[in-house]
Each structure stands twice: as structure tokens, then as C-alpha cells.
């Protein structure tokens, strides 16, 4: 009981201090460094200080600050933290059954920061997530971009833009997920019609505000949903669009062209059928990779070759977990299967890091081991595209948030009793062993 209280107090204190960057510079030496935005470095050095990357390169070519802590990672691999463009960790509580389009809903108002899913994600090397509401609506609400820092509340995980605003996109979907009884649509054509009508309302709302010229007497009544869609129309909020079949993909591209919004296509099970059209539209794709049968009929023609076909067509490709659909702890496997299907090695590694960062408008801060970027990185014991490789450590903003050698962290990496609990497990047997 006493030890549990101490652990709880430590969690509270730790949640406060993790927001600050580490003070003493740390140099990781001897590893194979995979920077993503450059060639792999066989005997590399990574220096981090103040939560940022301050040096990266070959041994002897990087100046290590005096007094820096030196960590020998010889025989290991160091690469950027993984970016998951589509996750549901922490809860699905977005829109409800009252309407098919609900842009006013914010997913972060219903996330449980103590969900064990966050710890599993750290164990898989994930450092940044786009957490989404579900796809049972044409538009189910606003997504949120988070870093997997240890946190007391979800606020501790937020990523803020230059204006201090919480970053996130908007979640849309088409296909069969949103087909229900009225007021939901029952056909693909009606789905598109409802979305088109809503964006026209958003255009009219935006124009009324512009004509009012800050005159409160002329301003339209405030509408939280239309405010969010105006951000979409102005390019301030990315649309993350669930879509599987090639005809559904084409519908999204038409709507994006008509209303001028930026979009990332998610899942794209039949993206290989319309790769040239996607490339011509300049739209990136976040692909899901399932390596076992089952799932929905719309995904029946999902192919390992999709990533490679899209890459060859000139499309920016990332992968995502859709956790729980695929487990965050084996995120590397998605890119490895993509490589088996023809995706280049460079494209496969970028698909887990820099490509996803670009889709979240975060490429200037994360996704590669570049001087000046956030010190988000992972240490592995083997090649990232090998099924045998394991994540040993995960670091965010220069702070270690996962250590496989720690018994509690290892539990969430490998599974076992207590690993699925939303509170830290009480390791009675471990405690007993320590007391002897």
C-alpha cells in the first residue's frame, strides 16, 4: 500500500517535470544512425540538448559539448520517433447518433490519458499520434495531434502551433461505415450530397463574416461546427479522410477540388487502382496494412503492393496503425510488408516518420534526425524492417519515456497480466522478489 502511494506521487511529480526539456546535453555514440532525410551513418553520433537535436553525423565529425553525458549505443540503431497518422488510443468518444456531420466535436474532450494504449504505443517506438474520432459518420469531429509524453492530463500531450493553438485536423469518412437510417445517408450518392451541402453552408458563413467587417450587428450567429469547417476551407485544418474503394477515393478527390480543402486519404485499400489520379491531385495517402484475412468487404482488395504503386506514381506514402485494428507495438511491420510489396527502403522508413510528419504539418519539428528538430528518437536492437528488431528505448523532447529494461515498461511491450489496465499495474510478484 505504501509503495503504491509512492508510485502515485512519483507519477504526479513526473507528469510535471516531463514538460521541461533535459538540462544536460546527451551524446549517443557508436550506433547506426538513420536520419531519414539523409544517408544512414554506420558509426554515428546523436547529440541532444534542451529537448532539441543539436548534432548528428559521423563519429569525429560532430562536436560533443563539454560535460555532456555519453551513452554508448554501439551495435544499436537510432532513428526518429515514429509518427502514427491515424490512431484511436485513449477512446473513441467523438460524434454521437444525432447527426451524420458534427465538426464541432473535439476528440480530445473525451480522451483518457491514463489508457494503457499510450504505454503500448511508446513501447512500439511511437512518439507522435493523430488521434481520431471514429468513422461511423460522414464527419465525426476534430482530431488532435499529440506527443506521447508522460502526462497527468491530455493537455500535457498537446502539440501547439506558432499561435499557441492546439493542433489537429478534421475526420471525414465515406463508404459503408456511415450508411444508416435517416438522418444518416443510405447510399454513396447521398453521402456526397450531404457533405457538399455542409461545405456550401461553411462558405456562406465565411462570406457573411467577411462582409460584416467585425461589425457585431452584422455578424452571423456563432456556429462552432461551421467555424471548424471554415478553418478547413482556409487550409488551417487538414481533412483526414477514411476511404477504401476506388470510387470512394475519387469522390473525395472531387470534393477536395471543388471546395479547395487539403486532404490526406486514409486506408486506401484500392488506392492502387487510381494511383495516377491520386498523384495528379497531389494528395498524400496514409495506408493501412492488414496481414490476415477478415475485416470489411470494402477492404477485400487491399494489397501489399499499394504503397509501392503509390510511391512509383509520385504519391507521398505513410502507414498508420488505426490502433486497435493493428497494434502500435508492431507498427514497423506495416512498412516492412509495404517493402515486401515494392516500396523502396527509403520510402518504407520515411512512411513511419517524415511522411507522417508532413501529413500533420509537423515536418519542421519531427520526423527526421535533423539539427534543430525536437529530440524525438528511438533506439532499437536491430534493423527497423526486421521482424526480430525490438524497441529498447523511446525518447520525446530529450526525455526517456520507455525503457525495455524497466519491468513495468517491458510488461507493456510484451504483454501479460496487468498490461491492459488503464492504471499502472501492481506487480506483486516483482515487489515480493525485490523485498527478499
Buried (B, 14 or more C-beta within 10 A) or exposed (E): EEEEEEEEEEBEEEBEEBBEBBEEBBBBBBBBBBBBBEEBBEEBBBBBBBBBBBBBBEBEEBEBBEEBEEBEBEEBBBBBBBBBBBBBBBBBBBBEEEBBBBBBBBBBEBBBBBBBBBBBBBBBBBBBBBBBBBBBBBBBBBBBBBBBBBBBEBEBBBBEEEEEEBBBBBBBBBBBBBBBEEEBBEEBEBBBEBBBEBBEBBBEBBEBBEEEEEEEEEEBEEBEBBBBBBBBBEEBBBBBBBBBBBBBBBBBBEBBEEBEBBBBBBBBBBBBBBBEBBBEBEBBBBBBBBEEEEBEEBBEBBBBBBBBBBBBBEBBBBBBBBBEBBBBBEBBBBBBBBBBBBBBEBBBBBBBBBBBBBBBBBBEBBBBBBEEBBBBBBBBBBBBBEEEBBBBBBBBBBBBBBBBEEEBBBBBBEBEEBBEBEEBBBBEEEEEEEEE
